Amino acid sequence: MIMKMDHRLQRLKFGDLALIIAIAQTGSLRSAARRVGRSQPGLSKALKEIEDAFETPLYTRSRTGLIPTAAGLRVIPEAELMLAELVNIRAAAHATQIPALRIGCTPFMALVLMPRLLKAMPGAQVVLTEGAVPELLDALGRGRLDAVLANYPDADVASDAFGFTPLFREPLLIVSARGHRLGRSWAALSRASWVLPPRNSVIRRAIDARFLAEGLRPPVAQIESVNLGTNIRLIAAGLTVGAIPKSALSLDSSNRQLRVVGVAPQPEIPPLSLVYRKSAERHPRLAPLRAALDTLKALT
C-alpha cells in the first residue's frame, strides 16, 4: 500500500537529505554549498523548502554559523540512515547473492558467542565489526550495521530508535589469583588493585554502580584494558583483581589459576540482546540471524 504524503514532502529528493547532512557536518551554508556543489543562495533557498516540507526549522542561524534545532538533531541521523539504506538498495539491485549481514559486537561477544552463532548459520555471509557498544549503536543508527549483539538495554546508550530482543543473562564474577589474600566484602575490594575495561564499558559501569550502592568510592583502575584475555592473565599473575563474565573464564587456560571472590551482592550487567533499528525489525536480512539465535537459546 502506498502511503499518502504531503505534496511538499513528495518534492524532496535524496539530494536534499545530503544537503541537511552537509550543513550539519560543516556548520555553515558557505562550506556546505562548496561541498555539495551548489551556490550559497541556492542552498539557502533549498533549506527553506526542506524546512517548509518538514513544517519546522532544522537550523538556527548564529554568528558562528548554523546550529541544529531540537528537530534538526532528530532529523539529521534519520537522513543519514536513509542515504545509507539507499546505498544498500543499490547494492542489492546488483547483487548476485543475498547481501552480507553486517553484525556489530563487542570483543567479548566475538570471543564467546560468534563461533557458535556462525556455526548455526551455515553458508551465511557475514561482515563482523568489533567495538565498544556506543560506537556500534551509532553505526547501527546510521545504517552501517544491520544488528548489534551487546549487553542492552543500557541507560547510558539506550535509544527509542532501537528495538531489542533479550537473549541471555551473563553472570559477572569478581576474580583474583588463587593465592591472593582478599576479604570477601566490597569494602575489602575497594582497597585492592584492579584491572578494568574503560569507563564507557558496561562492565566498568556495573562495577562503579555496585561500589556506589555500597557507599564506597569506585576503584581507580591500576590497569585499564579492554581485552578480556589480557585481563584474565593479569589477574592470574596475581597483579590485580577484576570483573570477568563467567563464560569468558571457561575459554581461557589461565582460569585454573583464578578463584571467584564470593562477594555479595554481585554486580549486574544488562542481558545480551539482539539490537536492531525499529524501522528494520522485520527486514528479511535479519531472519537467518534471528533463527540462529533461537537455536542457541534452545540449547542453553
Secondary structure in CASP SS format (residue, H / E / C, confidence):
PFRMAT SS
TARGET T0000
AUTHOR 0000-0000-0000
METHOD secondary structure of the structure
MODEL  1
M C 1.00
I C 1.00
M C 1.00
K C 1.00
M C 1.00
D C 1.00
H H 1.00
R H 1.00
L H 1.00
Q H 1.00
R C 1.00
L C 1.00
K C 1.00
F H 1.00
G H 1.00
D H 1.00
L H 1.00
A H 1.00
L H 1.00
I H 1.00
I H 1.00
A H 1.00
I H 1.00
A H 1.00
Q H 1.00
T H 1.00
G C 1.00
S C 1.00
L H 1.00
R H 1.00
S H 1.00
A H 1.00
A H 1.00
R H 1.00
R H 1.00
V H 1.00
G C 1.00
R C 1.00
S C 1.00
Q H 1.00
P H 1.00
G H 1.00
L H 1.00
S H 1.00
K H 1.00
A H 1.00
L H 1.00
K H 1.00
E H 1.00
I H 1.00
E H 1.00
D H 1.00
A H 1.00
F H 1.00
E C 1.00
T C 1.00
P C 1.00
L C 1.00
Y E 1.00
T E 1.00
R E 1.00
S E 1.00
R C 1.00
T C 1.00
G E 1.00
L E 1.00
I E 1.00
P E 1.00
T C 1.00
A H 1.00
A H 1.00
G H 1.00
L H 1.00
R H 1.00
V H 1.00
I H 1.00
P H 1.00
E H 1.00
A H 1.00
E H 1.00
L H 1.00
M H 1.00
L H 1.00
A H 1.00
E H 1.00
L H 1.00
V H 1.00
N H 1.00
I H 1.00
R H 1.00
A H 1.00
A H 1.00
A H 1.00
H H 1.00
A C 1.00
T C 1.00
Q C 1.00
I C 1.00
P C 1.00
A C 1.00
L E 1.00
R E 1.00
I E 1.00
G E 1.00
C E 1.00
T C 1.00
P H 1.00
F H 1.00
M H 1.00
A H 1.00
L H 1.00
V H 1.00
L C 1.00
M H 1.00
P H 1.00
R H 1.00
L H 1.00
L H 1.00
K H 1.00
A C 1.00
M C 1.00
P C 1.00
G C 1.00
A C 1.00
Q C 1.00
V E 1.00
V E 1.00
L E 1.00
T E 1.00
E E 1.00
G C 1.00
A C 1.00
V H 1.00
P H 1.00
E H 1.00
L H 1.00
L H 1.00
D H 1.00
A H 1.00
L H 1.00
G H 1.00
R C 1.00
G C 1.00
R C 1.00
L C 1.00
D C 1.00
A E 1.00
V E 1.00
L E 1.00
A E 1.00
N E 1.00
Y C 1.00
P C 1.00
D C 1.00
A C 1.00
D C 1.00
V C 1.00
A C 1.00
S C 1.00
D C 1.00
A C 1.00
F E 1.00
G E 1.00
F E 1.00
T E 1.00
P E 1.00
L E 1.00
F E 1.00
R C 1.00
E C 1.00
P C 1.00
L E 1.00
L E 1.00
I E 1.00
V E 1.00
S E 1.00
A E 1.00
R C 1.00
G C 1.00
H C 1.00
R C 1.00
L C 1.00
G C 1.00
R C 1.00
S C 1.00
W H 1.00
A H 1.00
A H 1.00
L H 1.00
S C 1.00
R C 1.00
A C 1.00
S C 1.00
W E 1.00
V E 1.00
L E 1.00
P C 1.00
P C 1.00
R C 1.00
N C 1.00
S C 1.00
V H 1.00
I H 1.00
R H 1.00
R H 1.00
A H 1.00
I H 1.00
D H 1.00
A H 1.00
R H 1.00
F H 1.00
L H 1.00
A H 1.00
E C 1.00
G C 1.00
L C 1.00
R C 1.00
P C 1.00
P C 1.00
V C 1.00
A C 1.00
Q C 1.00
I E 1.00
E E 1.00
S C 1.00
V C 1.00
N C 1.00
L H 1.00
G H 1.00
T H 1.00
N H 1.00
I H 1.00
R H 1.00
L H 1.00
I H 1.00
A H 1.00
A C 1.00
G C 1.00
L C 1.00
T C 1.00
V E 1.00
G E 1.00
A E 1.00
I E 1.00
P E 1.00
K H 1.00
S H 1.00
A H 1.00
L H 1.00
S C 1.00
L C 1.00
D C 1.00
S H 1.00
S H 1.00
N H 1.00
R H 1.00
Q H 1.00
L E 1.00
R E 1.00
V E 1.00
V C 1.00
G C 1.00
V C 1.00
A C 1.00
P C 1.00
Q C 1.00
P C 1.00
E C 1.00
I C 1.00
P C 1.00
P C 1.00
L E 1.00
S E 1.00
L E 1.00
V E 1.00
Y E 1.00
R E 1.00
K H 1.00
S H 1.00
A H 1.00
E C 1.00
R C 1.00
H C 1.00
P H 1.00
R H 1.00
L H 1.00
A H 1.00
P H 1.00
L H 1.00
R H 1.00
A H 1.00
A H 1.00
L H 1.00
D H 1.00
T H 1.00
L H 1.00
K H 1.00
A H 1.00
L H 1.00
T C 1.00
END
